[in-house]
Amino acid sequence: MDDRHRAEETDVQRDTGVKITFADGYVAEFDLMTLRLGCACAGCRGLRERGQAVWPTPTSPLPLRIDDAELHGAWGIRVTWNDTHATGIFPFEALREWHEANFSGDFSQYAHLR
């Protein structure tokens, strides 16, 4: 595995986000909103493709929080959110590329939910 895509350290802060330090020293940080709205599972992708909200839904607990996170082998992290959503796996390679591309989605409409 390329050092650019191998996570050396994964720091999960349940109330703020995830910080990943890669084997080559690169550090990528993601806030909760970015991760939750960027979930790559089939259900969330389908909602986004139909122009529907991934989060929050009418029954979503506030504020957004990570209930649990675990490594998925050596290649990704699986997050369980406080709305019980847990089907999305975030591959480290994809997270690295997402971060390097300076992902800067405009989620200001959700600022009051943080």
C-alpha positions as CSV (number, residue, x, y, z in Angstrom):
1,M,0.0,0.0,0.0
2,D,1.2,3.5,-0.9
3,D,2.3,5.6,2.1
4,R,0.1,8.3,0.8
5,H,-3.0,6.2,1.5
6,R,-1.9,4.4,4.6
7,A,-3.3,5.9,7.8
8,E,-0.7,6.0,10.5
9,E,-3.0,7.6,13.1
10,T,-6.7,8.1,13.2
11,D,-8.1,10.5,15.9
12,V,-11.8,10.6,16.3
13,Q,-13.3,13.4,18.3
14,R,-16.9,12.5,18.6
15,D,-18.2,16.1,18.9
16,T,-16.0,17.8,16.3
17,G,-14.6,15.4,13.6
18,V,-11.9,13.1,12.4
19,K,-8.1,13.8,12.0
20,I,-6.1,11.3,9.9
21,T,-2.3,11.3,9.8
22,F,-1.0,9.4,6.8
23,A,2.3,7.5,6.7
24,D,3.9,10.2,4.6
25,G,3.1,12.8,7.2
26,Y,0.1,14.4,5.5
27,V,-2.7,15.3,7.9
28,A,-6.3,15.5,6.8
29,E,-9.0,16.9,9.1
30,F,-12.8,16.6,8.5
31,D,-15.5,18.2,10.5
32,L,-18.6,16.2,11.4
33,M,-20.9,17.9,8.9
34,T,-18.5,17.3,6.0
35,L,-18.2,13.6,6.8
36,R,-21.9,13.1,7.4
37,L,-23.1,14.9,4.2
38,G,-20.3,13.2,2.2
39,C,-21.2,9.6,3.2
40,A,-20.5,7.3,0.3
41,C,-23.0,4.5,1.1
42,A,-25.5,3.6,-1.5
43,G,-28.4,5.1,0.4
44,C,-26.8,8.5,0.9
45,R,-25.6,8.6,-2.7
46,G,-29.1,7.8,-3.9
47,L,-30.6,10.6,-1.8
48,R,-28.0,13.1,-3.1
49,E,-28.7,12.0,-6.7
50,R,-32.4,12.6,-6.2
51,G,-31.7,16.1,-4.6
52,Q,-32.9,14.9,-1.2
53,A,-31.2,15.7,2.1
54,V,-28.8,13.2,3.5
55,W,-28.8,14.9,6.9
56,P,-30.6,16.2,8.8
57,T,-33.9,14.4,8.5
58,P,-37.0,15.3,10.5
59,T,-36.0,12.7,13.2
60,S,-32.3,13.5,13.3
61,P,-30.9,14.1,16.8
62,L,-29.1,17.4,17.4
63,P,-26.3,18.2,17.5
64,L,-24.6,15.8,15.1
65,R,-22.2,13.4,16.8
66,I,-20.2,10.3,16.2
67,D,-21.4,7.5,18.5
68,D,-18.7,5.0,17.4
69,A,-15.9,4.6,14.8
70,E,-13.8,1.6,13.9
71,L,-11.2,0.7,11.4
72,H,-12.4,-1.3,8.5
73,G,-9.4,-3.4,7.8
74,A,-6.3,-1.3,7.0
75,W,-8.1,0.7,4.3
76,G,-10.9,2.7,5.9
77,I,-13.0,3.9,8.8
78,R,-16.6,3.1,9.5
79,V,-18.6,5.6,11.5
80,T,-21.8,5.1,13.5
81,W,-23.6,8.4,13.8
82,N,-26.0,9.5,16.6
83,D,-28.8,9.1,14.1
84,T,-27.9,5.4,13.9
85,H,-26.6,5.6,10.4
86,A,-23.7,3.3,10.1
87,T,-23.5,1.9,6.6
88,G,-20.9,4.3,5.2
89,I,-17.2,3.3,5.0
90,F,-14.8,6.0,4.3
91,P,-11.7,4.6,2.5
92,F,-8.5,6.3,3.5
93,E,-7.5,6.7,-0.1
94,A,-10.7,8.6,-0.9
95,L,-10.4,10.7,2.2
96,R,-6.9,11.7,1.2
97,E,-7.9,12.6,-2.3
98,W,-11.0,14.5,-1.1
99,H,-8.9,16.5,1.3
100,E,-6.2,17.2,-1.2
101,A,-8.8,18.5,-3.6
102,N,-9.6,21.1,-0.9
103,F,-13.1,20.0,-0.6
104,S,-15.0,23.1,0.6
105,G,-18.7,22.3,0.3
106,D,-21.0,25.2,1.4
107,F,-22.8,23.8,4.4
108,S,-23.5,27.2,6.0
109,Q,-27.2,26.5,5.9
110,Y,-26.6,23.8,8.5
111,A,-24.4,25.9,10.8
112,H,-27.1,26.1,13.5
113,L,-27.1,22.3,13.8
114,R,-23.4,21.9,14.7
